[in-house]
Amino acid sequence: MQSLINIENLTVELQAKIILSNVDLSLEKGEILGLVGPSGCGKTTLLNTLAGFIAQNAGIIEIKPTNKAPIEISINNMLPAEQRNIGMIFQDYALFPHLTVNENICFGLSALAKTEQQNRCAELLTLLELSEFSQRFPHQLSGGQQQRVAIARALAPQPSLLLLDEPFSNIDARLRNELMIEIRQLLKRLGMTAIFVTHNKDEVFTFADKIAVMHQGQVLQVGSPASVCQQPNSWQVADFLQLGSWLPASLINNNNKLSVRTLIGELDEQSIKYQVLADLAKQESNNQLLIKPNNIERCQLKEYNVVIEHISVTEQGFHYLLRSIEQNSELSFSQLSYYSQELHTLGDALSVRLKADSFHLYAVENNHL
């Protein structure tokens, strides 16, 4: 299937600082992409560049709608925002407070005849269940209703691509998941291609078909949420998505057989997945194992190796943060997650070990965890 949008080698520099560097992304028609990453990594800048609010310094943006002429945006053809056929929904919705719902939705339709404007507005009001609020002003609406109006206004000009900047951040937590499912179903029904920015990885799992993890202006990994979570290609991806906790590890070369040593167990080379031990062994780096909650279990060792530092209650039982009893080692740790149905007391000493047959090992830049 042909991509609706292709982004190649996109670079943006602002005030002599590179904000986006060599960004490559593509989306097919009807796909929803979630952009995630730490604050300042360039997510919103990417949205604003696509929308035409920020000029790119290099690269190409191609938009190929099925029912309209294709658009190519480059430094030699910097189309203004109004000619890109892209709709955008801002974090605060940016509704006009002095206009009614009906007037807000029709705002971008001035080129159409009045009758066509009203027909399209009525269609969107029905689609988004806003008909009874058409003559209300934004301050008379709930947060969820305001968001629906913002979506209706963005969809009214029938854009090829919809951009959403943290669209659910202002919604009450209890309603957020319900609204995400509702809006996703709407976009899918319309076949709308969308890119949204969020700080919340759970929103991506609910709302997106694909996820792109950004770090320092670059896209580190793109794929389905499930594939990225199962095979994070860097420690930055795993760390931002909070896929587990980090356990310091050292590499041991014994007669050309590499193994990994930690303070709660040793792993052979066959247990390490997705990273090349030989390459890591050549580096003077801070090696860390990604430990998921189901990777740790209690054992009946005579000697304890961890102490409970913190206890919290979750839907799955009790969540404990463990620290190693050994604190004078480069392999010492203090924030290792462990889940159990068994109730322990703060300060209890336990014996735990690693379980499972595949772990991810990363060379982490010093002082970054």
C-alpha positions as CSV (number, residue, x, y, z in Angstrom):
1,M,0.0,0.0,0.0
2,Q,1.3,3.5,-0.9
3,S,2.2,5.7,2.0
4,L,0.0,8.8,2.7
5,I,2.9,10.7,4.2
6,N,6.7,10.2,3.8
7,I,9.2,12.2,5.9
8,E,12.8,11.9,4.8
9,N,15.9,13.4,6.4
10,L,13.9,16.1,8.1
11,T,16.2,18.5,10.0
12,V,15.2,21.6,12.0
13,E,17.5,24.2,13.6
14,L,16.3,26.9,15.9
15,Q,18.5,29.6,17.3
16,A,21.7,27.8,16.2
17,K,20.6,24.6,17.9
18,I,19.6,21.4,16.1
19,I,16.1,20.4,17.3
20,L,15.3,17.6,14.8
21,S,18.0,15.6,13.1
22,N,17.5,13.3,10.0
23,V,14.0,12.2,11.0
24,D,12.5,9.5,8.7
25,L,8.9,8.4,9.1
26,S,6.1,7.1,6.9
27,L,2.4,6.4,7.5
28,E,-0.2,4.6,5.3
29,K,-3.7,6.0,5.0
30,G,-5.7,5.4,8.1
31,E,-2.8,4.7,10.4
32,I,-2.4,6.5,13.8
33,L,1.1,7.2,15.0
34,G,2.0,8.0,18.6
35,L,5.1,10.2,19.1
36,V,6.7,9.7,22.5
37,G,9.9,10.7,24.2
38,P,11.2,12.8,27.1
39,S,10.5,16.5,27.4
40,G,12.5,18.5,24.9
41,C,13.2,15.7,22.5
42,G,11.5,17.4,19.6
43,K,8.0,15.8,19.5
44,T,6.0,19.1,19.3
45,T,8.6,20.7,17.0
46,L,8.0,17.8,14.6
47,L,4.3,18.4,14.7
48,N,4.7,22.1,14.2
49,T,7.1,21.6,11.3
50,L,4.7,19.3,9.5
51,A,1.9,21.8,10.1
52,G,4.0,24.6,8.6
53,F,4.4,26.7,11.7
54,I,8.2,26.0,11.7
55,A,10.4,25.9,8.7
56,Q,12.6,22.9,8.1
57,N,16.3,23.3,7.3
58,A,16.6,20.1,5.3
59,G,14.6,17.1,4.2
60,I,11.4,16.4,2.4
61,I,7.8,16.0,3.5
62,E,5.5,14.2,1.0
63,I,1.8,14.0,1.4
64,K,0.0,11.8,-1.1
65,P,-3.8,11.8,-0.6
66,T,-5.9,9.5,-2.7
67,N,-8.4,12.2,-3.8
68,K,-6.1,15.2,-4.2
69,A,-2.9,16.2,-5.9
70,P,0.3,15.1,-4.0
71,I,2.2,17.7,-2.0
72,E,6.0,17.9,-1.6
73,I,7.4,20.3,1.0
74,S,11.1,21.1,1.0
75,I,13.4,24.1,1.6
76,N,12.8,25.0,-2.1
77,N,9.0,24.6,-1.8
78,M,8.1,25.8,1.6
79,L,4.3,25.7,1.4
80,P,2.5,27.8,4.0
81,A,0.3,26.1,6.6
82,E,-3.0,26.8,4.9
83,Q,-1.9,25.0,1.7
84,R,-0.7,21.8,3.3
85,N,-4.2,20.3,3.9
86,I,-3.2,19.3,7.4
87,G,-5.5,19.7,10.4
88,M,-4.1,20.3,13.9
89,I,-5.6,20.1,17.4
90,F,-3.6,21.9,20.1
91,Q,-3.2,20.8,23.7
92,D,-5.5,23.6,25.0
93,Y,-7.9,23.0,22.0
94,A,-7.5,26.8,21.0
95,L,-11.3,27.2,20.5
96,F,-12.5,30.8,19.9
97,P,-14.2,31.7,23.2
98,H,-16.5,34.3,21.5
99,L,-17.8,31.8,18.9
100,T,-20.4,29.2,19.4
101,V,-19.7,25.5,18.7
102,N,-21.3,25.8,15.3
103,E,-19.3,28.9,14.5
104,N,-16.0,27.3,15.7
105,I,-16.5,24.3,13.4
106,C,-17.3,26.5,10.4
107,F,-14.4,28.8,11.0
108,G,-12.1,27.2,8.4
109,L,-14.8,26.7,5.8
110,S,-15.1,30.3,4.5
111,A,-14.2,29.2,0.9
112,L,-17.4,27.1,0.8
113,A,-20.9,28.3,0.2
114,K,-23.0,28.9,3.4
115,T,-25.3,26.0,2.6
116,E,-22.3,23.6,2.2
117,Q,-20.7,25.0,5.4
118,Q,-23.9,24.2,7.4
119,N,-24.3,20.8,5.9
120,R,-20.7,19.8,6.8
121,C,-21.1,21.3,10.2
122,A,-24.3,19.4,10.8
123,E,-22.7,16.2,9.7
124,L,-19.8,16.6,12.1
125,L,-22.1,17.6,15.0
126,T,-24.0,14.4,14.5
127,L,-20.8,12.3,14.1
128,L,-19.3,13.7,17.3
129,E,-22.6,13.8,19.3
130,L,-22.5,17.6,19.6
131,S,-25.8,18.5,18.0
132,E,-27.5,19.6,21.2
133,F,-24.5,21.9,22.0
134,S,-24.3,23.7,18.6
135,Q,-25.2,27.1,20.1
136,R,-23.2,26.9,23.2
137,F,-19.9,28.7,23.8
138,P,-16.7,26.8,24.8
139,H,-16.8,27.8,28.4
140,Q,-20.2,26.1,28.7
141,L,-18.8,22.7,27.7
142,S,-16.9,20.1,29.6
143,G,-13.3,19.2,28.7
144,G,-14.4,16.2,26.7
145,Q,-17.0,18.2,24.8
146,Q,-14.4,20.9,24.0
147,Q,-12.1,18.3,22.6
148,R,-14.9,17.0,20.4
149,V,-15.4,20.5,19.1
150,A,-11.7,20.9,18.4
151,I,-11.7,17.6,16.5
152,A,-14.8,18.6,14.5
153,R,-13.2,22.0,13.6
154,A,-10.0,20.2,12.5
155,L,-11.9,17.7,10.4
156,A,-14.3,20.2,8.7
157,P,-11.8,21.1,5.9
158,Q,-11.3,17.4,5.2
159,P,-7.6,17.3,5.8
160,S,-5.3,14.5,4.5
161,L,-3.5,14.4,7.9
162,L,-4.6,15.2,11.4
163,L,-2.0,16.3,14.0
164,L,-2.8,16.2,17.8
165,D,-0.6,17.7,20.5
166,E,-1.2,15.9,23.8
167,P,-4.9,15.6,23.0
168,F,-5.9,13.8,26.2
169,S,-3.8,15.7,28.8
170,N,-6.7,18.0,29.9
171,I,-9.3,15.2,30.2
172,D,-10.2,13.7,33.6
173,A,-8.4,10.5,34.2
174,R,-11.6,8.5,34.6
175,L,-12.9,9.6,31.2
176,R,-9.6,9.5,29.3
177,N,-9.6,5.9,28.3
178,E,-13.3,5.9,27.3
179,L,-12.7,9.0,25.2
180,M,-9.5,7.6,23.6
181,I,-11.4,4.5,22.4
182,E,-14.2,6.7,21.1
183,I,-12.0,9.1,19.2
184,R,-9.9,6.2,17.8
185,Q,-13.0,4.5,16.5
186,L,-14.1,7.8,14.9
187,L,-10.8,8.3,13.1
188,K,-10.8,4.7,11.9
189,R,-14.3,5.0,10.6
190,L,-13.2,8.1,8.7
191,G,-10.0,6.5,7.4
192,M,-8.1,9.5,8.9
193,T,-4.3,9.4,9.1
194,A,-3.1,10.9,12.4
195,I,0.0,11.7,14.4
196,F,-0.3,12.5,18.0
197,V,2.2,13.6,20.7
198,T,1.9,12.3,24.2
199,H,4.0,11.8,27.4
200,N,1.9,8.9,28.5
201,K,2.9,5.5,27.1
202,D,-0.4,4.0,28.1
203,E,-2.2,6.4,25.7
204,V,-0.1,5.0,22.8
205,F,-1.1,1.4,23.7
206,T,-4.8,2.4,23.6
207,F,-4.9,4.9,20.7
208,A,-2.0,4.2,18.3
209,D,-1.3,1.7,15.6
210,K,2.4,2.6,15.5
211,I,4.8,4.2,18.0
212,A,7.8,6.3,17.3
213,V,10.2,6.9,20.2
214,M,12.2,10.1,20.0
215,H,15.4,11.1,21.9
216,Q,17.4,14.3,21.4
217,G,15.8,15.2,18.1
218,Q,16.0,11.8,16.5
219,V,13.6,8.9,16.0
220,L,15.2,5.9,17.7
221,Q,12.6,3.2,16.9
222,V,9.3,2.9,15.0
223,G,6.9,-0.1,15.0
224,S,3.8,-1.4,16.6
225,P,3.6,-0.8,20.3
226,A,3.8,-4.5,21.0
227,S,7.0,-5.0,18.9
228,V,8.7,-2.0,20.3
229,C,8.0,-3.1,23.9
230,Q,9.1,-6.7,23.2
231,Q,12.3,-5.7,21.4
232,P,13.5,-2.2,22.4
233,N,16.5,-1.4,20.2
234,S,18.2,0.9,22.8
235,W,18.3,1.5,26.5
236,Q,16.8,5.0,25.9
237,V,13.7,3.3,24.4
238,A,13.4,0.8,27.2
239,D,14.0,3.4,29.8
240,F,11.4,5.9,28.5
241,L,8.7,3.3,28.1
242,Q,9.5,2.0,31.6
243,L,9.6,-1.6,30.4
244,G,11.4,-2.8,33.6
245,S,14.1,-1.8,36.1
246,W,17.8,-1.8,35.6
247,L,20.2,-4.2,37.1
248,P,24.0,-3.5,36.9
249,A,25.9,-6.3,35.2
250,S,29.5,-7.2,34.4
251,L,30.7,-9.4,31.5
252,I,32.9,-12.3,32.3
253,N,35.1,-14.0,29.6
254,N,36.0,-17.5,30.6
255,N,37.9,-19.4,27.9
256,N,36.1,-17.4,25.2
257,K,32.7,-18.1,26.8
258,L,31.0,-14.9,27.8
259,S,28.6,-14.8,30.8
260,V,26.9,-12.0,32.6
261,R,27.2,-11.6,36.4
262,T,24.9,-9.6,38.7
263,L,24.4,-9.6,42.5
264,I,21.3,-11.8,42.2
265,G,22.6,-14.3,39.7
266,E,24.7,-15.2,36.7
267,L,23.5,-15.7,33.1
268,D,25.1,-17.6,30.3
269,E,25.5,-16.1,26.8
270,Q,22.4,-18.0,25.5
271,S,20.2,-16.1,28.0
272,I,21.0,-12.7,26.5
273,K,18.8,-11.6,23.7
274,Y,19.0,-8.8,21.1
275,Q,22.4,-7.5,22.0
276,V,25.8,-8.8,20.9
277,L,27.9,-9.6,24.0
278,A,31.2,-9.6,22.1
279,D,30.6,-6.0,21.1
280,L,29.7,-5.0,24.6
281,A,32.8,-6.7,26.0
282,K,35.0,-4.4,24.0
283,Q,33.5,-1.3,25.5
284,E,34.3,0.4,28.8
285,S,30.7,1.0,29.5
286,N,28.0,0.7,32.2
287,N,26.3,-2.6,31.3
288,Q,22.7,-2.9,32.5
289,L,20.2,-5.8,32.3
290,L,16.6,-4.8,31.6
291,I,14.6,-6.7,34.3
292,K,10.9,-7.1,33.8
293,P,8.6,-7.8,36.8
294,N,8.3,-11.5,35.9
295,N,12.1,-11.9,35.7
296,I,12.6,-12.1,39.5
297,E,11.5,-14.8,41.9
298,R,12.2,-15.7,45.5
299,C,14.5,-18.6,46.2
300,Q,15.6,-20.6,49.2
301,L,19.2,-19.5,49.5
302,K,20.8,-19.6,52.9
303,E,22.2,-16.1,52.4
304,Y,19.9,-13.1,51.7
305,N,20.9,-10.8,48.9
306,V,18.3,-8.0,48.9
307,V,16.4,-5.7,51.3
308,I,13.0,-4.2,50.8
309,E,13.3,-0.4,50.6
310,H,9.8,0.6,49.6
311,I,6.3,-1.0,49.4
312,S,3.3,0.0,47.4
313,V,0.0,-1.7,46.5
314,T,-1.1,-2.3,42.9
315,E,-3.9,-4.1,41.2
316,Q,-1.5,-7.1,40.7
317,G,-0.6,-7.3,44.4
318,F,2.4,-5.7,46.2
319,H,5.1,-3.8,44.5
320,Y,8.5,-3.8,46.2
321,L,11.6,-1.8,45.5
322,L,14.7,-3.8,46.4
323,R,18.3,-2.8,47.2
324,S,21.2,-5.1,47.2
325,I,22.6,-6.0,50.6
326,E,26.1,-5.6,49.1
327,Q,26.6,-1.9,48.7
328,N,30.3,-1.7,48.1
329,S,30.3,-3.1,44.6
330,E,30.0,-1.6,41.1
331,L,27.1,-4.0,40.7
332,S,25.1,-2.6,43.7
333,F,21.5,-1.5,43.1
334,S,18.7,0.3,45.0
335,Q,15.6,0.5,42.8
336,L,14.9,-3.0,41.6
337,S,11.2,-3.7,41.1
338,Y,9.7,-6.9,42.5
339,Y,6.0,-7.9,42.5
340,S,4.4,-10.5,44.8
341,Q,1.1,-11.5,46.2
342,E,2.9,-12.1,49.5
343,L,3.0,-9.3,52.1
344,H,6.4,-8.4,53.4
345,T,7.6,-5.7,55.8
346,L,9.7,-2.7,55.1
347,G,13.3,-3.7,55.8
348,D,12.8,-7.4,55.3
349,A,15.7,-9.3,53.8
350,L,15.0,-11.7,51.0
351,S,16.7,-14.1,48.7
352,V,15.8,-13.6,45.0
353,R,17.1,-14.8,41.7
354,L,16.7,-14.2,38.0
355,K,14.4,-16.4,36.0
356,A,13.4,-16.7,32.3
357,D,15.6,-17.5,29.4
358,S,16.0,-14.3,27.5
359,F,17.2,-10.9,28.8
360,H,18.1,-7.6,27.1
361,L,21.5,-6.3,28.0
362,Y,22.5,-2.7,27.1
363,A,25.6,-0.6,27.2
364,V,24.3,2.5,29.0
365,E,26.1,5.9,28.9
366,N,27.5,6.6,32.4
367,N,25.4,8.7,34.8
368,H,22.3,8.3,32.6
369,L,20.4,5.9,34.9
